[in-house]
Amino acid sequence: MNVLITGGNRGLGLELVREFNKNGHTVFPVVRSKESLVFLTEEFTVRCHPILADLSKDESIEEINFQISAYVNCIDLVINNAGIPGKTYEIEKIDTKELMDLYNIHCLGVVRTVQATITYLRKATNPHIINLSSRLGSLSKVSSGQFEKGKFSYSYRIAKAAQNMLTLCLDQELRDIPISVTAIHPGKLQTSSGAYDADMSPEDAAIRIYNWLLKSKQDISGKFIEPLVAEMSW
């Protein structure tokens, strides 16, 4: 299987690269710095072809497309993992640039990646797009008051909610090809920007996502899922 993973140089993205690579799949990690490119090239000596592209810019569409074409003619799985954290959780202090930056990566970055890879997805036998969302992007969970005491940023929650709508739009457009499109909440990850109640390492989350994706027989397109746990409400 040929797998493209954005944000593949650290955290969950890096662990997903490790998991797919060690299980015999060919991985295309998308990174935005030459330092990350060198790191991945040295870390993974077989079945790994890092792609240098900045997903915050439209130029990344052609850059990704061109670099894939040097190796394969199809992509079986795209995992849109790239993301940046938000900070401000009070409306009087929110910086609109922060809002725009997160929307640009979490939502428009997904648009750019899909545009770059859709030709290759169409050529796959059973293609999938997985968007790394978050429980914080669930309108129903936010409206229920689950996160009132968490001091979670405006920008992250808004960007992930927008990404969830994008997932549904993509599912409805691409289901006839068919290309499966799914949003997932990977778990409460223990990272530098993790939530106060984080309880899962990126390594464990990557293993869980891999096992769910490779072994699940259910129809997952158009759904919001916490892998191996439950389907979530939008």
LUMKOL-370808 format. One record per atom (N, C-alpha, C): residue in one letter; atom name; x, y, z. Coordinates in pm, whole numbers, plus 50000, padded with zeros to 5 digits. Layout:
<rs>
- resn,name,px,py,pz
- A,CA,X,Y,Z $
...
</rs>
This chain:
<rs>
- resn,name,px,py,pz
- M,N,50083,49880,50000 $
- M,CA,50000,50000,50000 $
- M,C,50087,50125,50000 $
- N,N,50050,50224,49921 $
- N,CA,50120,50352,49917 $
- N,C,50043,50453,50003 $
- V,N,50112,50510,50102 $
- V,CA,50047,50594,50202 $
- V,C,50114,50731,50207 $
- L,N,50035,50836,50195 $
- L,CA,50087,50972,50211 $
- L,C,50038,51028,50344 $
- I,N,50132,51079,50425 $
- I,CA,50100,51130,50558 $
- I,C,50155,51271,50572 $
- T,N,50068,51368,50593 $
- T,CA,50116,51505,50612 $
- T,C,50159,51525,50758 $
- G,N,50253,51616,50778 $
- G,CA,50307,51637,50913 $
- G,C,50376,51514,50965 $
- G,N,50455,51448,50878 $
- G,CA,50512,51318,50913 $
- G,C,50646,51322,50982 $
- N,N,50684,51437,51035 $
- N,CA,50818,51449,51095 $
- N,C,50819,51449,51247 $
- R,N,50701,51453,51309 $
- R,CA,50700,51457,51456 $
- R,C,50566,51408,51508 $
- G,N,50561,51381,51639 $
- G,CA,50436,51345,51705 $
- G,C,50365,51227,51641 $
- L,N,50235,51237,51633 $
- L,CA,50154,51129,51578 $
- L,C,50191,51100,51433 $
- G,N,50218,51204,51355 $
- G,CA,50254,51184,51215 $
- G,C,50376,51096,51199 $
- L,N,50478,51122,51278 $
- L,CA,50601,51042,51272 $
- L,C,50574,50899,51315 $
- E,N,50493,50881,51418 $
- E,CA,50461,50745,51464 $
- E,C,50380,50670,51360 $
- L,N,50295,50739,51286 $
- L,CA,50220,50674,51178 $
- L,C,50314,50632,51066 $
- V,N,50411,50718,51034 $
- V,CA,50511,50681,50934 $
- V,C,50583,50554,50979 $
- R,N,50625,50550,51104 $
- R,CA,50695,50431,51157 $
- R,C,50608,50306,51146 $
- E,N,50482,50319,51186 $
- E,CA,50393,50203,51190 $
- E,C,50367,50146,51051 $
- F,N,50337,50232,50956 $
- F,CA,50311,50184,50821 $
- F,C,50438,50131,50756 $
- N,N,50550,50200,50778 $
- N,CA,50676,50159,50716 $
- N,C,50721,50022,50767 $
- K,N,50714,50001,50897 $
- K,CA,50762,49874,50952 $
- K,C,50674,49756,50913 $
- N,N,50550,49787,50873 $
- N,CA,50458,49682,50830 $
- N,C,50460,49661,50679 $
- G,N,50561,49718,50613 $
- G,CA,50584,49687,50473 $
- G,C,50521,49779,50371 $
- H,N,50462,49889,50417 $
- H,CA,50399,49982,50325 $
- H,C,50498,50091,50281 $
- T,N,50474,50146,50165 $
- T,CA,50555,50257,50115 $
- T,C,50494,50388,50161 $
- V,N,50575,50471,50225 $
- V,CA,50522,50591,50291 $
- V,C,50581,50718,50228 $
- F,N,50494,50817,50211 $
- F,CA,50533,50948,50161 $
- F,C,50500,51053,50268 $
- P,N,50593,51081,50360 $
- P,CA,50568,51184,50462 $
- P,C,50585,51324,50400 $
- V,N,50489,51410,50421 $
- V,CA,50499,51547,50372 $
- V,C,50548,51636,50486 $
- V,N,50658,51708,50461 $
- V,CA,50718,51796,50562 $
- V,C,50750,51930,50497 $
- R,N,50770,52033,50580 $
- R,CA,50791,52165,50522 $
- R,C,50932,52220,50542 $
- S,N,51023,52143,50601 $
- S,CA,51160,52192,50619 $
- S,C,51261,52090,50566 $
- K,N,51372,52140,50517 $
- K,CA,51477,52053,50466 $
- K,C,51537,51969,50579 $
- E,N,51539,52025,50701 $
- E,CA,51591,51951,50816 $
- E,C,51507,51825,50840 $
- S,N,51376,51839,50830 $
- S,CA,51287,51723,50848 $
- S,C,51304,51623,50736 $
- L,N,51327,51673,50616 $
- L,CA,51350,51586,50501 $
- L,C,51474,51500,50524 $
- V,N,51582,51563,50570 $
- V,CA,51706,51490,50597 $
- V,C,51686,51389,50709 $
- F,N,51618,51431,50815 $
- F,CA,51592,51341,50928 $
- F,C,51519,51215,50884 $
- L,N,51412,51231,50807 $
- L,CA,51333,51115,50765 $
- L,C,51411,51027,50668 $
- T,N,51490,51087,50582 $
- T,CA,51571,51010,50488 $
- T,C,51672,50923,50561 $
- E,N,51727,50976,50670 $
- E,CA,51824,50899,50748 $
- E,C,51756,50797,50839 $
- E,N,51638,50831,50888 $
- E,CA,51565,50744,50981 $
- E,C,51505,50623,50911 $
- F,N,51455,50643,50790 $
- F,CA,51388,50536,50716 $
- F,C,51460,50516,50582 $
- T,N,51533,50407,50571 $
- T,CA,51618,50387,50454 $
- T,C,51550,50310,50342 $
- V,N,51435,50250,50370 $
- V,CA,51361,50178,50266 $
- V,C,51214,50217,50271 $
- R,N,51148,50214,50155 $
- R,CA,51003,50236,50143 $
- R,C,50957,50368,50204 $
- C,N,51041,50469,50203 $
- C,CA,51003,50599,50256 $
- C,C,51059,50708,50166 $
- H,N,50969,50793,50116 $
- H,CA,51008,50899,50024 $
- H,C,50951,51033,50073 $
- P,N,51026,51103,50158 $
- P,CA,50976,51231,50212 $
- P,C,50952,51333,50101 $
- I,N,50847,51411,50119 $
- I,CA,50808,51515,50023 $
- I,C,50820,51651,50091 $
- L,N,50891,51742,50026 $
- L,CA,50908,51876,50080 $
- L,C,50800,51967,50021 $
- A,N,50711,52016,50107 $
- A,CA,50604,52105,50061 $
- A,C,50544,52177,50181 $
- D,N,50511,52304,50163 $
- D,CA,50450,52385,50269 $
- D,C,50299,52390,50243 $
- L,N,50223,52319,50324 $
- L,CA,50079,52307,50303 $
- L,C,50002,52436,50327 $
- S,N,50069,52538,50377 $
- S,CA,50002,52667,50395 $
- S,C,49998,52746,50264 $
- K,N,50061,52692,50159 $
- K,CA,50070,52764,50032 $
- K,C,50016,52679,49917 $
- D,N,49954,52745,49819 $
- D,CA,49898,52674,49704 $
- D,C,50004,52603,49622 $
- E,N,50126,52651,49626 $
- E,CA,50235,52587,49551 $
- E,C,50255,52441,49593 $
- S,N,50211,52407,49713 $
- S,CA,50230,52271,49763 $
- S,C,50155,52168,49678 $
- I,N,50048,52210,49612 $
- I,CA,49969,52117,49531 $
- I,C,50055,52055,49421 $
- E,N,50120,52140,49344 $
- E,CA,50204,52091,49236 $
- E,C,50330,52023,49290 $
- E,N,50384,52073,49400 $
- E,CA,50504,52013,49458 $
- E,C,50479,51868,49501 $
- I,N,50366,51845,49568 $
- I,CA,50332,51709,49612 $
- I,C,50308,51620,49491 $
- N,N,50228,51669,49398 $
- N,CA,50196,51593,49278 $
- N,C,50323,51550,49205 $
- F,N,50413,51643,49184 $
- F,CA,50535,51616,49109 $
- F,C,50624,51514,49180 $
- Q,N,50636,51527,49312 $
- Q,CA,50726,51438,49385 $
- Q,C,50670,51296,49396 $
- I,N,50537,51282,49403 $
- I,CA,50477,51148,49401 $
- I,C,50506,51079,49269 $
- S,N,50493,51154,49159 $
- S,CA,50504,51096,49025 $
- S,C,50640,51033,48998 $
- A,N,50739,51070,49076 $
- A,CA,50873,51012,49057 $
- A,C,50882,50868,49105 $
- Y,N,50780,50823,49183 $
- Y,CA,50790,50691,49245 $
- Y,C,50673,50598,49213 $
- V,N,50551,50647,49215 $
- V,CA,50434,50559,49199 $
- V,C,50329,50625,49109 $
- N,N,50233,50545,49066 $
- N,CA,50123,50601,48987 $
- N,C,49990,50596,49059 $
- C,N,49992,50547,49186 $
- C,CA,49869,50550,49265 $
- C,C,49901,50569,49413 $
- I,N,49806,50628,49485 $
- I,CA,49814,50641,49630 $
- I,C,49689,50574,49688 $
- D,N,49709,50483,49782 $
- D,CA,49597,50409,49840 $
- D,C,49535,50480,49959 $
- L,N,49618,50554,50032 $
- L,CA,49572,50615,50156 $
- L,C,49638,50751,50176 $
- V,N,49556,50852,50203 $
- V,CA,49606,50984,50242 $
- V,C,49562,51010,50385 $
- I,N,49659,51040,50472 $
- I,CA,49627,51075,50611 $
- I,C,49663,51222,50631 $
- N,N,49561,51305,50645 $
- N,CA,49581,51448,50667 $
- N,C,49599,51473,50816 $
- N,N,49726,51470,50856 $
- N,CA,49762,51481,50998 $
- N,C,49821,51617,51035 $
- A,N,49876,51690,50938 $
- A,CA,49946,51815,50968 $
- A,C,49856,51911,51045 $
- G,N,49912,51973,51147 $
- G,CA,49835,52069,51226 $
- G,C,49923,52153,51314 $
- I,N,49867,52263,51361 $
- I,CA,49936,52350,51456 $
- I,C,49839,52383,51569 $
- P,N,49891,52407,51690 $
- P,CA,49803,52433,51804 $
- P,C,49757,52579,51809 $
- G,N,49643,52599,51873 $
- G,CA,49598,52734,51903 $
- G,C,49628,52768,52047 $
- K,N,49615,52894,52083 $
- K,CA,49649,52937,52219 $
- K,C,49534,53007,52291 $
- T,N,49474,53106,52226 $
- T,CA,49383,53196,52297 $
- T,C,49243,53140,52311 $
- Y,N,49189,53146,52432 $
- Y,CA,49057,53091,52459 $
- Y,C,48960,53198,52511 $
- E,N,48999,53326,52504 $
- E,CA,48911,53435,52546 $
- E,C,48886,53528,52428 $
- I,N,48761,53559,52401 $
- I,CA,48724,53633,52281 $
- I,C,48789,53771,52276 $
- E,N,48810,53834,52390 $
- E,CA,48868,53968,52391 $
- E,C,49019,53967,52361 $
- K,N,49078,53848,52366 $
- K,CA,49222,53838,52345 $
- K,C,49259,53765,52215 $
- I,N,49160,53708,52149 $
- I,CA,49191,53628,52030 $
- I,C,49251,53712,51920 $
- D,N,49354,53658,51858 $
- D,CA,49422,53723,51746 $
- D,C,49366,53663,51618 $
- T,N,49312,53746,51529 $
- T,CA,49252,53692,51408 $
- T,C,49356,53624,51319 $
- K,N,49482,53662,51329 $
- K,CA,49586,53594,51253 $
- K,C,49597,53448,51297 $
- E,N,49585,53425,51429 $
- E,CA,49588,53288,51477 $
- E,C,49473,53208,51418 $
- L,N,49355,53268,51414 $
- L,CA,49240,53201,51355 $
- L,C,49266,53165,51209 $
- M,N,49320,53259,51133 $
- M,CA,49346,53237,50992 $
- M,C,49456,53132,50971 $
- D,N,49559,53136,51053 $
- D,CA,49670,53040,51040 $
- D,C,49622,52896,51063 $
- L,N,49539,52877,51165 $
- L,CA,49491,52741,51192 $
- L,C,49393,52693,51087 $
- Y,N,49307,52783,51041 $
- Y,CA,49214,52745,50934 $
- Y,C,49292,52709,50808 $
- N,N,49398,52783,50781 $
- N,CA,49478,52759,50662 $
- N,C,49541,52620,50663 $
- I,N,49589,52576,50777 $
- I,CA,49654,52445,50786 $
- I,C,49553,52332,50800 $
- H,N,49464,52342,50898 $
- H,CA,49374,52232,50929 $
- H,C,49266,52210,50824 $
- C,N,49228,52314,50754 $
- C,CA,49121,52301,50655 $
- C,C,49175,52317,50512 $
- L,N,49235,52432,50482 $
- L,CA,49287,52453,50347 $
- L,C,49404,52361,50315 $
- G,N,49482,52324,50417 $
- G,CA,49590,52228,50395 $
- G,C,49536,52094,50349 $
- V,N,49421,52055,50403 $
- V,CA,49356,51931,50359 $
- V,C,49308,51944,50215 $
- V,N,49248,52058,50183 $
- V,CA,49203,52084,50045 $
- V,C,49321,52069,49949 $
- R,N,49432,52133,49982 $
- R,CA,49549,52129,49893 $
- R,C,49602,51986,49878 $
- T,N,49606,51912,49987 $
- T,CA,49657,51775,49981 $
- T,C,49568,51686,49897 $
- V,N,49437,51701,49912 $
- V,CA,49344,51621,49831 $
- V,C,49357,51659,49683 $
- Q,N,49368,51788,49654 $
- Q,CA,49386,51830,49516 $
- Q,C,49514,51772,49456 $
- A,N,49618,51762,49538 $
- A,CA,49747,51711,49490 $
- A,C,49745,51560,49466 $
- T,N,49659,51488,49538 $
- T,CA,49665,51342,49535 $
- T,C,49546,51275,49469 $
- I,N,49443,51349,49434 $
- I,CA,49319,51284,49389 $
- I,C,49338,51203,49261 $
- T,N,49427,51248,49172 $
- T,CA,49455,51171,49051 $
- T,C,49513,51034,49087 $
- Y,N,49597,51030,49188 $
- Y,CA,49660,50905,49231 $
- Y,C,49562,50818,49310 $
- L,N,49473,50880,49387 $
- L,CA,49371,50806,49460 $
- L,C,49274,50737,49363 $
- R,N,49239,50806,49256 $
- R,CA,49148,50749,49157 $
- R,C,49202,50620,49095 $
- K,N,49332,50605,49093 $
- K,CA,49394,50488,49030 $
- K,C,49410,50372,49128 $
- A,N,49379,50393,49256 $
- A,CA,49392,50288,49357 $
- A,C,49268,50198,49357 $
- T,N,49285,50077,49407 $
- T,CA,49174,49981,49411 $
- T,C,49073,50014,49520 $
- N,N,49122,50055,49635 $
- N,CA,49033,50083,49749 $
- N,C,49084,50206,49824 $
- P,N,49074,50324,49764 $
- P,CA,49137,50444,49820 $
- P,C,49065,50502,49941 $
- H,N,49144,50558,50032 $
- H,CA,49090,50620,50153 $
- H,C,49155,50756,50178 $
- I,N,49077,50847,50232 $
- I,CA,49127,50972,50288 $
- I,C,49088,50973,50434 $
- I,N,49186,50989,50522 $
- I,CA,49161,50998,50666 $
- I,C,49202,51137,50713 $
- N,N,49108,51210,50770 $
- N,CA,49137,51343,50823 $
- N,C,49148,51336,50975 $
- L,N,49265,51375,51027 $
- L,CA,49287,51374,51172 $
- L,C,49216,51492,51233 $
- S,N,49099,51464,51287 $
- S,CA,49019,51567,51350 $
- S,C,49044,51565,51501 $
- S,N,48945,51604,51578 $
- S,CA,48956,51608,51723 $
- S,C,48817,51611,51784 $
- R,N,48806,51558,51904 $
- R,CA,48679,51570,51977 $
- R,C,48640,51716,51992 $
- L,N,48739,51806,51990 $
- L,CA,48712,51949,52008 $
- L,C,48646,52011,51886 $
- G,N,48644,51937,51774 $
- G,CA,48575,51985,51655 $
- G,C,48430,51941,51648 $
- S,N,48385,51865,51747 $
- S,CA,48247,51817,51750 $
- S,C,48153,51924,51805 $
- L,N,48062,51972,51721 $
- L,CA,47966,52074,51766 $
- L,C,47878,52021,51878 $
- S,N,47839,51895,51867 $
- S,CA,47750,51839,51969 $
- S,C,47821,51826,52103 $
- K,N,47949,51790,52103 $
- K,CA,48021,51779,52229 $
- K,C,48044,51917,52292 $
- V,N,48079,52014,52208 $
- V,CA,48100,52149,52261 $
- V,C,47970,52205,52318 $
- S,N,47859,52185,52244 $
- S,CA,47731,52241,52289 $
- S,C,47681,52174,52416 $
- S,N,47727,52051,52442 $
- S,CA,47686,51981,52565 $
- S,C,47760,52032,52688 $
- G,N,47864,52113,52666 $
- G,CA,47939,52169,52778 $
- G,C,48054,52084,52826 $
- Q,N,48092,51982,52748 $
- Q,CA,48199,51890,52793 $
- Q,C,48331,51961,52818 $
- F,N,48357,52068,52742 $
- F,CA,48490,52128,52745 $
- F,C,48492,52267,52810 $
- E,N,48390,52301,52883 $
- E,CA,48379,52436,52939 $
- E,C,48496,52473,53029 $
- K,N,48550,52376,53101 $
- K,CA,48658,52404,53196 $
- K,C,48797,52377,53138 $
- G,N,48803,52340,53011 $
- G,CA,48930,52299,52953 $
- G,C,49016,52412,52901 $
- K,N,48959,52531,52882 $
- K,CA,49032,52647,52828 $
- K,C,49097,52612,52694 $
- F,N,49018,52550,52605 $
- F,CA,49067,52514,52472 $
- F,C,49051,52633,52378 $
- S,N,49145,52648,52288 $
- S,CA,49150,52768,52203 $
- S,C,49033,52776,52106 $
- Y,N,48993,52900,52079 $
- Y,CA,48892,52926,51977 $
- Y,C,48940,52873,51842 $
- S,N,49063,52907,51806 $
- S,CA,49111,52880,51670 $
- S,C,49116,52731,51641 $
- Y,N,49159,52650,51737 $
- Y,CA,49169,52506,51712 $
- Y,C,49031,52444,51697 $
- R,N,48938,52480,51785 $
- R,CA,48804,52423,51779 $
- R,C,48733,52463,51651 $
- I,N,48745,52590,51612 $
- I,CA,48681,52638,51490 $
- I,C,48741,52570,51367 $
- A,N,48874,52558,51362 $
- A,CA,48941,52497,51248 $
- A,C,48903,52350,51233 $
- K,N,48894,52279,51345 $
- K,CA,48859,52137,51337 $
- K,C,48712,52119,51301 $
- A,N,48625,52208,51345 $
- A,CA,48484,52201,51305 $
- A,C,48472,52223,51154 $
- A,N,48551,52318,51102 $
- A,CA,48551,52342,50957 $
- A,C,48604,52220,50882 $
- Q,N,48707,52158,50935 $
- Q,CA,48763,52038,50873 $
- Q,C,48661,51924,50871 $
- N,N,48581,51914,50977 $
- N,CA,48478,51811,50980 $
- N,C,48375,51833,50870 $
- M,N,48335,51958,50848 $
- M,CA,48242,51987,50738 $
- M,C,48306,51951,50604 $
- L,N,48435,51980,50589 $
- L,CA,48507,51944,50467 $
- L,C,48504,51793,50446 $
- T,N,48520,51716,50553 $
- T,CA,48514,51570,50543 $
- T,C,48381,51526,50486 $
- L,N,48272,51582,50537 $
- L,CA,48139,51545,50489 $
- L,C,48120,51585,50342 $
- C,N,48168,51703,50306 $
- C,CA,48157,51748,50167 $
- C,C,48234,51656,50073 $
- L,N,48355,51621,50113 $
- L,CA,48437,51531,50031 $
- L,C,48371,51394,50018 $
- D,N,48318,51343,50127 $
- D,CA,48251,51212,50123 $
- D,C,48137,51213,50022 $
- Q,N,48056,51317,50025 $
- Q,CA,47941,51322,49936 $
- Q,C,47982,51338,49790 $
- E,N,48091,51409,49764 $
- E,CA,48136,51426,49626 $
- E,C,48206,51302,49573 $
- L,N,48288,51237,49657 $
- L,CA,48378,51133,49608 $
- L,C,48326,50990,49626 $
- R,N,48211,50974,49689 $
- R,CA,48165,50838,49720 $
- R,C,48135,50756,49593 $
- D,N,48104,50821,49482 $
- D,CA,48072,50748,49359 $
- D,C,48197,50698,49287 $
- I,N,48317,50744,49325 $
- I,CA,48439,50703,49252 $
- I,C,48472,50555,49271 $
- P,N,48470,50494,49393 $
- P,CA,48448,50556,49523 $
- P,C,48580,50581,49596 $
- I,N,48588,50695,49666 $
- I,CA,48699,50723,49757 $
- I,C,48638,50743,49895 $
- S,N,48680,50662,49990 $
- S,CA,48629,50670,50127 $
- S,C,48693,50788,50199 $
- V,N,48611,50867,50269 $
- V,CA,48661,50984,50342 $
- V,C,48608,50979,50486 $
- T,N,48700,50982,50583 $
- T,CA,48662,50965,50723 $
- T,C,48736,51065,50811 $
- A,N,48667,51118,50911 $
- A,CA,48730,51200,51015 $
- A,C,48753,51112,51137 $
- I,N,48870,51126,51200 $
- I,CA,48894,51048,51321 $
- I,C,48945,51137,51434 $
- H,N,48905,51102,51554 $
- H,CA,48964,51158,51676 $
- H,C,49063,51055,51725 $
- P,N,49194,51085,51724 $
- P,CA,49295,50982,51754 $
- P,C,49306,50943,51900 $
- G,N,49238,51016,51987 $
- G,CA,49253,50996,52131 $
- G,C,49310,51121,52194 $
- K,N,49316,51124,52324 $
- K,CA,49367,51242,52397 $
- K,C,49519,51227,52410 $
- L,N,49589,51289,52314 $
- L,CA,49732,51262,52298 $
- L,C,49819,51341,52394 $
- Q,N,49920,51273,52444 $
- Q,CA,50019,51334,52533 $
- Q,C,50129,51398,52448 $
- T,N,50108,51522,52410 $
- T,CA,50205,51598,52331 $
- T,C,50232,51730,52401 $
- S,N,50322,51810,52343 $
- S,CA,50356,51939,52405 $
- S,C,50237,52032,52412 $
- S,N,50139,52013,52323 $
- S,CA,50018,52096,52324 $
- S,C,49896,52015,52365 $
- G,N,49919,51901,52431 $
- G,CA,49809,51812,52468 $
- G,C,49718,51872,52574 $
- A,N,49597,51819,52581 $
- A,CA,49496,51866,52676 $
- A,C,49531,51824,52818 $
- Y,N,49464,51887,52913 $
- Y,CA,49489,51857,53054 $
- Y,C,49457,51712,53090 $
- D,N,49367,51649,53013 $
- D,CA,49327,51512,53043 $
- D,C,49390,51411,52947 $
- A,N,49499,51448,52881 $
- A,CA,49564,51359,52785 $
- A,C,49608,51229,52853 $
- D,N,49584,51116,52784 $
- D,CA,49614,50987,52845 $
- D,C,49671,50884,52747 $
- M,N,49713,50928,52628 $
- M,CA,49762,50833,52529 $
- M,C,49886,50887,52458 $
- S,N,49985,50801,52442 $
- S,CA,50106,50842,52372 $
- S,C,50080,50841,52221 $
- P,N,50152,50923,52145 $
- P,CA,50139,50919,51998 $
- P,C,50168,50781,51941 $
- E,N,50263,50708,52000 $
- E,CA,50296,50574,51952 $
- E,C,50178,50480,51965 $
- D,N,50113,50482,52082 $
- D,CA,49997,50395,52103 $
- D,C,49882,50435,52011 $
- A,N,49864,50565,51990 $
- A,CA,49758,50611,51901 $
- A,C,49782,50564,51758 $
- A,N,49908,50569,51713 $
- A,CA,49941,50526,51577 $
- A,C,49913,50377,51558 $
- I,N,49948,50297,51657 $
- I,CA,49923,50153,51650 $
- I,C,49773,50127,51643 $
- R,N,49698,50199,51724 $
- R,CA,49553,50180,51727 $
- R,C,49490,50219,51593 $
- I,N,49534,50332,51537 $
- I,CA,49482,50376,51407 $
- I,C,49515,50274,51298 $
- Y,N,49639,50225,51300 $
- Y,CA,49680,50126,51199 $
- Y,C,49595,50000,51208 $
- N,N,49579,49948,51328 $
- N,CA,49502,49825,51345 $
- N,C,49357,49843,51306 $
- W,N,49300,49957,51342 $
- W,CA,49162,49986,51305 $
- W,C,49146,49995,51153 $
- L,N,49235,50067,51090 $
- L,CA,49224,50092,50947 $
- L,C,49245,49966,50865 $
- L,N,49338,49882,50905 $
- L,CA,49370,49762,50828 $
- L,C,49276,49646,50857 $
- K,N,49214,49645,50974 $
- K,CA,49133,49530,51012 $
- K,C,48983,49557,51012 $
- S,N,48943,49683,51009 $
- S,CA,48802,49716,51016 $
- S,C,48730,49676,50887 $
- K,N,48617,49613,50903 $
- K,CA,48537,49572,50788 $
- K,C,48415,49663,50769 $
- Q,N,48393,49755,50861 $
- Q,CA,48274,49839,50853 $
- Q,C,48292,49949,50749 $
- D,N,48181,50003,50703 $
- D,CA,48183,50117,50613 $
- D,C,48214,50241,50696 $
- I,N,48329,50302,50671 $
- I,CA,48371,50415,50754 $
- I,C,48357,50549,50684 $
- S,N,48319,50549,50559 $
- S,CA,48313,50676,50485 $
- S,C,48200,50765,50536 $
- G,N,48233,50894,50547 $
- G,CA,48134,50990,50593 $
- G,C,48106,50986,50742 $
- K,N,48196,50921,50817 $
- K,CA,48176,50907,50961 $
- K,C,48288,50975,51040 $
- F,N,48258,51002,51166 $
- F,CA,48351,51061,51262 $
- F,C,48375,50954,51367 $
- I,N,48497,50903,51377 $
- I,CA,48524,50782,51454 $
- I,C,48645,50800,51545 $
- E,N,48635,50745,51665 $
- E,CA,48753,50725,51747 $
- E,C,48793,50580,51729 $
- P,N,48904,50553,51658 $
- P,CA,48938,50416,51619 $
- P,C,48940,50317,51735 $
- L,N,48876,50203,51709 $
- L,CA,48865,50092,51804 $
- L,C,48789,50129,51931 $
- V,N,48720,50244,51928 $
- V,CA,48641,50286,52044 $
- V,C,48494,50298,52005 $
- A,N,48461,50401,51924 $
- A,CA,48321,50423,51889 $
- A,C,48309,50526,51779 $
- E,N,48193,50528,51714 $
- E,CA,48161,50636,51623 $
- E,C,48123,50759,51707 $
- M,N,48164,50877,51663 $
- M,CA,48138,50999,51738 $
- M,C,48030,51082,51668 $
- S,N,47968,51170,51744 $
- S,CA,47867,51261,51687 $
- S,C,47935,51386,51636 $
- W,N,47887,51437,51523 $
- W,CA,47946,51557,51462 $
- W,C,47918,51680,51548 $
</rs>
